Amino acid sequence: MAVVDIPGSKSITARALFLAAAADGVTTLVRPLRSDDTEGFAEGLTRLGYRVGRAPEAWHVDGRPQGPAVPEADVHCRDGATTARFLPTLAAAGHGRYRFDASAQMRRRPLLPLTRALRDLGVDLRHEEAEGHHPLRIAAAGVTGGDVTLDAGQSSQYLTALLLLGPLTREGLRIEVTDLVSAPYVDITVAMMRAFGADVRRDGDVFTVPPGGYRATTYAVEPDASTASYFFAAAALTGGEVTVRGLGDEALQGDLRFVDVLRRMGARVDVGRDATTVSGTGRLAGVTVNMRDISDTMPTLAAIAPFASGPVRIEDVANTRVKECDRLEACAENLRRLGVRARTGPDWIEIHPGTPAPAEIRTYGDHRVVMSFAVTSLRAPGITFDDPGCVRKTFPAFHEAFARLRAALPA
């Protein structure tokens, strides 16, 4: 049995950094993720005048309920979607003039539903180039609050950004959501806001957040469930056994539900109080599965699908087309490179059983493409990557950790 230590959750670390910056007092984040995305978020906070102390096992953030400490700042959000969507929202609650830009990859990703909602709330926000994309400028004067309608069908991060903003407004927010993808990520947001002393109420498609701010706390970041999916899939594929500590039946992250998909395919799964174990049984059945709520794990399933006894069809994942790359087409293209038959539609991919041949994977600079097809390589020698280093976005030590796992699994 391989026992794997997974680094902290990217989603939880980003939310915790926002909440800590907005809270009254000094917050300690225990075992936050240290990666390009989260370092970029912390660097952005520093540019806005927040103090972020980064020790090896904990980060300490001096909160400023009144907003950024500097009246002007130019913030580069790198490749981080949470950074690019959350930091402008945080700055809007303060007072000053702030500019936000991002990498070419992040510039391509959409922002318009969020920035339109912020404008509806009275925020003076201007896109410098393409409407609905970075770069953008905000002339912040606080946010009064009130009612707003939001389409979160492309990304739940739009709703998370507004929810996080709610306690910082003068009158609170009432958010009516017309569409929502990746709903479990919103559950993470609500649970974390409550841990920092805020209140959130939901009635169907309406979220109500009263004003009142946040209070500082000590917050432990649980391991990243999306990252754990590669290690669980490795066990299911090879007939080995993998245990991930720190992810159990009380985990916040919906992506842990990926193990339910592996169970449907034939793996044995044990979700305990503080750990989850997946054991391969030597077989993987074909499956049709809706992954709307756990779409970040779609590439993981696509990467092991050729080894199933029947076709694997993944549905309701249109939002994966606007991630770091068009993940549906990236997965299909790379499977074809390996000689595996794959078809895609607007929101689905279907993969047929096959024997992957050696090939170079085209990563599109997407960390999840690399980590997913690393699992494929356990049963398909000769797979290489055109940009293996892009895993630094969420797991800089992935290749070393996966090499250790490979040595512990059945050959």
Steps between C-alpha positions, in 0.01 A plus 500: 500500500623849412417779744516833320532848646320740267578873523234744616195582294546780247133598523501511879832686518376772263176547693687499830736773376206721401323439833817558702568827317145620564483389864551709810826376653783262410407167342725194496460262205637154581652297213385722216587398147828646378480514122516756223129579533495550875833682510355729233194564719719580801720725286187681378390562858844640577475734202170623645670576831406197708768334714542131422762309696590168339665241725553142378193349670280804557418840354401797715281771350426838660140573409371841395118516510522848347669369186841537335762701689625680191300754293640374169639167381576304186441128558603216270286191558725257309302192383275483806125516436421539870756781524365669188138481617526536878757779539316761289187422704692547826649828377157630399398499867781742585591850384757569231592443138613152405606332178498124445662304218586135446688256279404450136331175601294670771419795274314256275279373782164673552410747776195678362224350720694607810605844379146567374363414846757727668398783270135435584599551865648841415868405468692727261669229293647525150653236276801647320488277193252218431172540688469236769870420515815620672652755526254712697496806724291572808441839661391362837274689739353217705191301404155586634348161418144410407348263246690356207442227241786272396555234235750252647460242224861541384662504841390476861788737580279793392252414774774432753652844435167672565427289809841588644428867429163497675607554864726788387214699348311764694156341459573138411424313179207307359625296203261326262681233298358412158738208435769330707776255417734321747259562786712316761757779476233742619439272798872535581466878486197510728658267758820705506315831532320361803835390648609864474186625677275596208145388429365370168143395434374314194144468377502312171688711249525803730795557734474766772811631675458763774770758574723469804845404379721209603699409811853363493560136589741210466400295197640163392500440124399146405681310221397570142234250388549578131869416531415187697295377202818412306627280782163333552473437125850349503388244757186413305699462178786287630325281755693668779378675814535869586402680819482879519504637853307811593212435258213319666126507535505855637710645217375827354597427141248351263775361276548220752185358337727389216556184704130420453564489124791262557273285718246480217779385269597217735750638752461448873462825693511565873427855618585525869492783751837645401623297202382347174633178348452376143597145405512373144330169424663427165204621297347828390149501359373748246275768641283796405531773760386860549799695633349850509574535871849343489618615159862562606534121522368444147854474354592242765217274391572562132861395553411156641197445274692308227563219751129449579317196363246720324453860385528783753272796438537818708211745478400855602854642508472793259673724755824303453533672162582831676760376748876537452431355157206333327536185705241300308688544173841470668406162648350378171799615295750336732307176513503494120875563509521183708292312242180495708161581347336803660208721397379830646184708492413840646507369859612136479781265410477130417806276515525144372723224631842484342869435550684833525815524290807712587449869420574850620210661685417854398436671834383848394673618818222335704609331822203263502581365154850406620391343827215305338708346222774419751246246627459361149877454483482242779359257243634660182880533488649765276271792586677835520382860545583817308482708820525278810592797720157663479401293806660780705162673478358274771752227591865588430625166637246287311747307285713404799194395702360302208833326444492381862146376451596319179769311690246390765230379260484161325711491184 
